[in-house]
Each structure stands twice: as structure tokens, then as C-alpha cells.
Amino acid sequence: MTTVEHPAQDAAWYNLSAEDAATRMGVDPEHGLATEEVQRRLAQYGPNELPTEPPPSVWAVARAQLSNPMNIMLLIVCAASFAIAQVATGVVVLGLVMFNVIMGSSQELKARASVDALAQLQVPRARVRPGRGGRIDQARARRHRAAGGG
């Protein structure tokens, strides 16, 4: 069996037939990869994981809420109120902006937590033929967080 030193990164894999893709990757579809080859590729390329983005920080979510056009308009009204000495109106409008940002951020973070919880319930699986007698096994896809933060 031939091994693949590095698969072509520019290949349009979605346009290839299953047989052509297997040939390019140096895999025999009937027998799969030998255990040694699986271990070698795992060491060379790393695990086959589904990437996920790191969750945004609370400050990033609040900043996005603050840049909402309605909140920007209210901030302009607040600044104008202070400029014409309508302090009470300015304070009330500033309170409304703060309330909008806090509630919007809270709702968005709860929604993201719900989506993450649902994603954890779904376990992606793939059928693999590891080369041990040609039998088909189920492999669970793993998820990892991308490096960096928001």
C-alpha cells in the first residue's frame, strides 16, 4: 500500500468521486487503512476533530450590543440631553442604554449556552473501515476549541 506524504491542499474534494478521493489519499476502500498507517497518520496530521470557535467574552458581547443602532441613537440623545442641560433626561436615557446592553448581553450569552448544550447532545459519527478484517466500525468525531479568545 502506498502512503500519502501530504494530500493536495488545493484539491476540490467535493468534486471527486469516492473512489478518486480514496486513491488520492492512498486508501483501499475495501480494506481501509492498516492500524500502523492509522497511527502514522494520526501522529503526522493529528486527530480528525471538528473545530469550534471559542465563546466570546462578556465584554465582546456587551460591545456588540452597545454598537446596536438603537443604542447608538439613544447615546446621541443622552449626549444631546446633557449638552442642553437636561440632566434628568440624560440620566434616564443613559439608564435605558445600560439596561438594553445588560439584558441583550444576558440573553445572547444564554442563547449561546443553549446552542452549545444542544451541540454536546449531538454526537457526530462516521463509518470507518480500519483494515482489521475489513469490518466497518463507528468512530465518534471529537470537538476542540480553536485557539484564541474573543
TABEL-V892055 format. One record per backbone hydrogen bond with DSSP energy under -1.0 kcal/mol. NH is the residue of the N-H (numbers start at 1). CO is the residue of the C=O. If there is no record, write none. Layout:
# TABEL-V892055
nh=<NH NH>
co=<CO CO>
This chain:
# TABEL-V892055
nh=<13 15 16 21 22 23 24 25 26 27 32 38 39 40 41 42 43 44 45 46 49 50 52 61 62 63 64 65 66 67 68 72 73 74 75 76 77 78 79 80 81 82 83 84 85 86 90 91 92 93 94 95 96 97 98 99 100 101 102 103 104 105 106 107 108 109 110 111 112 113 114 115 116 117 118 119 120 121 122 126 128 133 137 139 141 144 146>
co=<11 12 13 17 18 19 20 21 23 22 28 34 35 36 37 38 39 40 41 42 47 142 144 57 58 59 60 61 62 63 65 68 69 70 71 72 73 74 75 76 77 78 79 80 82 81 86 87 88 89 90 91 92 93 94 95 96 97 98 99 100 101 102 103 104 105 106 107 108 109 110 111 112 113 114 115 116 117 118 139 137 131 128 126 124 50 52>
